[in-house]
Amino acid sequence: MKYVFHQFRQVLRFQYILVSVILLLLATGLAQGLSLLSLEGSSTQQTQPFTPNNPWSVTTTGNPTLYLYNAADGQYVSEVKAGETISQLGTFFIYINPTSGAWTVNVSEVASQSQAPAPAITTTAPAVTSLLFALQGTTALQSDIFTVNSRWYLFLTGSPMVSLYDAQSGQFIEAYSQDQVLDRYGSFFVYVEPSNLAWTLSVVQEGPAAAPITNQPAQQQANNSDPNNANANNNTNASNNNANSDGCIDINSANLGQLRKIKSISKPLAEKIIEYRQNQRFNSLDDLINIEGIAKGRINTIREQGLACVK
């Protein structure tokens, strides 16, 4: 009988230990909070949408910059700081911009709800973003002029090469082949050259969009504002001579202003064309490949416009 009683006590003790372990594991899980997502990488990336039901926070390695967006309407919310407790609830996604090297991002709910919730992270951040424009295609394409007056974002798919130009001077600024966060303000246009893939480009600005400065294509606006084109505008006969009776622009004789009417020909490229033909003629539009800064995709764009010709 004593043996049976001893065995019974052993079973009870084992059950007590098992229940204690289970409770300890549950407590540990609650203390750490519910994990909502975990991601790692070394380049810019966007998370899947996640929906916290309690205050939540983000932990990182590699110190990436994090931008929070509302998943319902795609509106920008704020920059997120690692370790910050966020009380705002809803469905979100995070855009991750690496500062250097590999990174990890973990989003989890904060377990304890007894503490006072942190202020909503929108208190010092812009409430909205504005889509300035979106383009897509399979060939080279040039955007219209756009104006930005706050931080803006360049989102790409298909790995195109995007060249940024100043709208007023036509000067090349910089080229990008991946998503960018930019703090450069003013009026610009972009020229997109594909990498043998279908591509998309979206330009998004924090806050409301600036009023557009023109409804004209970038090349036409640049041409109209160019003081070197004054003679072309004032002298119709001279323009007709170089543009020929069939309306095309002869790249062997056109002046600077006329060359800039050709799609994707900026002022620097027009100057290079004039310099080149001082030594030799263009026998066909394909000879434009000899001009630094003009690739095959740009020649195809020029040919598709149907304005340039060789006489």
Residue, then its C-alpha position, 0 to 999 in steps of 0.5 A: m500500500k505504501y508503494v502505491f501511495h508513493q507512486f501516486r505522489q510521484v505522478l502528481r509531482f511530475q504533473y506539477i512540474l509539467v504544468s509549471v514548465i508549460l506556464l513558464l513557456l507561455a509567460t516567456g512567449l507573452a513577454q516577448g510578444l507575438s511575432l508579426l513578421s521577420l525579414e532579412g536582406s541586403s537591398t531595398q525591400q518591402t514587407q508583406p502587409f501585417t496587422p497588429n492587434n496590440p502596441w507593437s515595435v520593430t527590432t533590427t540589425g544592420n541599421p536600415t531606415l524604415y518607412l511605414y505605409n498604410a496598406a489600405d491606401g498606400q499612404y505614407v505614415s512615418e519613419v519608424k525607429a527601431g525599439e520604439t513602441i507604436s500604439q497605432l493599429g491597422t494594416f501596414f507595410i514597411y519599406i526598408n532602405p539599407t544603409s550598408g550591408a545586410w540587415t534584418v527586421n523583426v516586427s512583433e506585438v508588445a506583450s504588456q498592455s499595462q504601460a501607457p501607450a506611446p504617442a502615435i508616430t504620426t504626430t511629427a510626420p507628414a500624413v500623406t504622400s502624393l503619387l506624382f506619376a507612374l510610367q511603364g513600358t518595354t522601351a526607352l521613355q522620357s517623362d514629362i517635367f515634374t516638381v518636388n518640394s519635399r523628400w521623394y521616392l523612386f520605385l522601380t521594377g524590371s531594373p531599368m536605368v533611370s537618368l535624372y535631368d534638371a528641367q530648366s538647364g537640361q543638365f544630367i544630374e545622376a543615374y539610378s538602377q534601384d529604388q531611391v530616397l531623394d532629398r533633391y528639390g526642384s523641377f526635373f524629368v527622367y529618361v528611362e532605358p530598359s534592361n531587356l525587361a518590362w519595367t515600371l517607375s513610380v515617383v512618390q513625394e511626401g506631403p501634397a504634390a507641388a503644382p505642375i509647372t507645365n503640361q508640355p513634354a520635357q523636351q518641348q518645355a526645355n526647348n521653349s525656355d532655351p535662349n539659344n532657340a530664340n532665333a529658331n522661334n523668331n525666324t520661321n524661314a530658317s527653321n523651315n530650311n533645316a527642318n525640310s519641307d517634309g517636317c523632319i529635322d535634319i541632324n546634319s544641319a539643325n541648330l541647337g534649338q531644333l535638335r532639342k525638339i527631338k525626343s530624348i535629346s537634351k541640351p548637352l547631347a545636342e551640343k555633342i551632335i553639333e560638335y561631332r558633325q563638324n568633322q563628319r556627317f551622319n549617314s543615318l540615325d544609327d550613327l548617333i551611337n557614336i555620340e557619348g550618352i546615346a545608346k541603342g534604346r535612345i536611338n529607337t526612341i528617336r526613330e519612333q518619334g519620326l521627327a529626326c532624319v538624315k539628308 
